[in-house]
Amino acid sequence: MDDTTILVVGIGNEYRNDDAIGVVVVRSLKKNLPCTKIIETTGDNLNLIDIWKDPKVVILVDAVSSESKPGTIFRYNALTEPIPTLISFHSTHVFSIAEAIELGRTLHQLPPNLLLFGIEGKNFASGTSISPEVENAIPKVVEEIMLVIQDFLRYI
């Protein structure tokens, strides 16, 4: 197995407070997952289709806005369930994660396994601070992603 079998993508903008959460989560993962390719992106979500074409497992991590309690963790299997319309993946770009997934589905260009983790944000204004409620979700999301990867590694 090489490091392209599993890909974790952290999506976020470090200068929009809680929007940085996807990037922060994958940076926490980098230390513990040598068999996993981990990348950061600022939210040019149209390029996701190219990024996920080779890996067998892709995990996306991003901030969401759904009027839920800040720090709430959402997890979706993008191949077996639609992304709820009440969930808005926060992005300063025009093309959302949900749109990238649906375009990939239409073009038959989704990876064999595609999981999406969203963390409810609180503050998306300009700045470099993560809200305490959102920051408290980081270890939980990191642990959950590590468990998912361990499960996939048993079957790959």
Secondary structure, 3 states (H helix, E strand, C coil): CCCCCEEEEEECCCCEHHHHHHHHHHHHHHCCCCCCEEEEECCCHHHHHHHCCCCCEEEEEEEEECCCCCCCEEEEECCCCCCCCCCEECCCCCCCHHHHHHHHHHCCCCCCEEEEEEEECCCCCCECCCCHHHHCCHHHHHHHHHHHHHHHHHHC
